[in-house]
Amino acid sequence: MWRTVVGLTLAVAGFALPVYAADFKAGIAKRDITPSKPMPMWGYGDRHAALSKGAIDPLYAKALVLETGEKKLAIVTMDIGRGPTTAMMERIRPAVAKQASVDHVMISGSHTHHGPVIELLDTPEQGAERFPDAVAYAKEFERLIIEVIVEAATETEAAQIGWGSADVKMNRNRQTKFEPKPTDSELTVIRIDGVDGDPIAVMVNYTAHPTMSKGEDLRFSADYPGHMMNTVEEALGAQCMFLQGASGDMSVSTTEETKGSDKFGAALGQAVLTINESVVTSAPEKPSLQVESEVFEYKTRQPIDNPAVLALLKGAFFPELIEGFRDELKGDMIRPEMTTALINKELAIVGVSGEFFSNHANRLKARSRVKTILQGYCNGHHMYFPTIEAAFEGGYGADSTVSWVPIGAGEKMMDKALVNIYTMLEQK
């Protein structure tokens, strides 16, 4: 038989073995990011500044680093509500570039509403006076994210990749009153294997708010994605990562058998395992990583610095959180980020720093000619991105109280993502 190893063709007697490209590599690492001290929780405004009381289950950050030649992309998933703050991203990027030569990062939260607040800063009005433990946690959290990326980058090995999808109707549209209601019920499973065929990591992309744990329960929890990942990891013995989709208008849809985050997560995990049975991985013939990161700039729908608007937001949440969040806005301009990654010219991952509505993902996937997923809450958090029709219909997530980008911003960003994908496909 013939086997290719580091560009050499070797004759080996006996039977046929698979052909592997040594320059497609992957590495995985994991860190516990559960806060050890009481602090404000992220997600439900009516909690205000109530402090956490332990944890239902641990919160983790998991990093998968993909490497082709001299290029490295880190995909990080976290059991928190959002992506890192803008200031954190400005420190994380150069740190991982210097320590591990990681060129690009896509760092996203699952959007659990039982994670910690990470926006508080070391000034009296932004949290240092009332919540010193939360300020200290934010610094430790940032350090752990850098650490987990660097470890994954130093543990890369020759790898194979494959994916599969199925329509899994375990979610529903919570916003519109018009029929048919748009939903994105595609469950996508991306598996990374070593050259021996043993799985290294499984990435799962699905779309539904992780809000199944009761808001009055002040314990940290990964919610249903945590139970899903546990189910997959127990079955496959590999790290499972959850990439939340365009869930701005999407909630879970339960039956009597799937009520509760544990049962729902386990059922979703079984659906992942079913898809996984049909996934075939292989080493790409021409490995490549192409990544485009860009920041958009829009004038906010709401004048965030207006005293009346500030007072409303501070009353809805709590003052220190809003003061910390204002650092990301800097006046009445909002700067969402988008990262488009094309892997081996076959798989596109589009990461966006907000809560996009499901039809954004549906339309992007329908227009792309490669397998494409949308990864929400990635590299920041800039609130809701409704579709144009949803914005004019209104309702939670669609009106200007929580959607600060101008109407049509989501469509413009998805159009640019599509241009990025096609441009990358044409590049040599």
C-alpha positions, 0 to 999 in steps of 0.5 A: 500500500501507499502512505503519505507521511510529511510529503513523502510517499512510502511503500508498505506491504500488506493492506491499505491504510488511510492517507494523512496530511501531517500539516492539519493539526488540532489540540484541545484543552479545558479549564474550570472557570467556576467562580469560588466566591459570591458575585453578581450573576449574568442574564436576568435583569430582575436579579439586579446585583444579588450575589451567587450562592454556589454552583449546581454544576461547574462552568468550563472553558474549552479551547480547540486550536486548529493548525495548518502550516504556520496558521493557528485558529483557536475556537473557545467555548465557555459556560458563561453568558457572553464573549469576553469584553472588548478590553479583554479581547485587546489583551487576549489576542496579543498574549496568545499570539506571543505565547503560542503563535495563535493568529486568530481567536473565536471565543464565545459564551453558551449564553447560559443565564446562570454564569458570572458577570464579567464586565465589572472593573477596578474603579469605584463606580464600575464595581471595585467598591461593592463587588471586589470579588467579581472584579478579581474574578474578571482578571482571573477569568481572562488569565484562564482563557489565555492559559487554555488557548496556549495549552491547546496550541502546544498540544496539537497533533495530526488530525482529521475532520468531518461533520454531519447535521440533522433537523432536530425540532427542540427549539421554537421562535419566541418573538414573532406572532406571524406564521410560519415562524422562522426557526433554525432547528439544524443540529450540526456535529463537527468531529475532530479525530486523531490519525488513529481514528480516536476522537479529539473533540466534538463541536456541537452547534445548536440554537436555543436560549439556555434559560431552563434553570430558574432565575431565582436560583442563584447557583451557577450552572451551564444549563442544558448545554452542560448536560448535553456535553456531559452526555456526549463526553461520557459516550465518546471519551472526547471533549465536547464543545457547544457553539450557540447559534443565532438564538436571539429569538429562539427558546427551547421546546420541551415535551413531558420527557424533556422538561428540565435542563438535565433531561433536555440536555441529555436528549439533545446529547443523544441526538448528537450521538445519533448524528455522530454515528454517520460522521466520517472524518478524513485528513484534508488533501489541501489543509488551509485556514483562512480567517477574516476579523472585522469591526463594524461601527454603527450609531446606536438606536438608543442614545445610551449616554442619555441620562434617562436611558442610563437611569432606565438601564441601571434600574433594570440591571444594576449601576455598576454593570451598566457603567462597566458595559459603557466602556464597550460602547464609548458614547453613542457608537456600537462596534460589533465584531464578526469573524469569518473562518473558512477551514480547508475551503469546506467548512465556514464558521461565522462568529458574531458578537451578539444575539442574532435572530435565527433567520440571519443564520438560515439565510446565510446558510442557504446562500453559502455553497459550503457547510456553514454555521453561525456562532453567536456571542463570539468575541464580545457582546453587543446585544440583539440583532433582529432581522428587519421584519422582526425589528418592525414587528417589535417585541423583546429582542427586537425593539430598541431597549435591548437592540441597540444596532440600527435596523438592518445591521444584522443583514449587512453583517451577514452579507459581508460574511457571505462575501468573505466566504466566496472571496476566500473560496476564490483565493489560491 
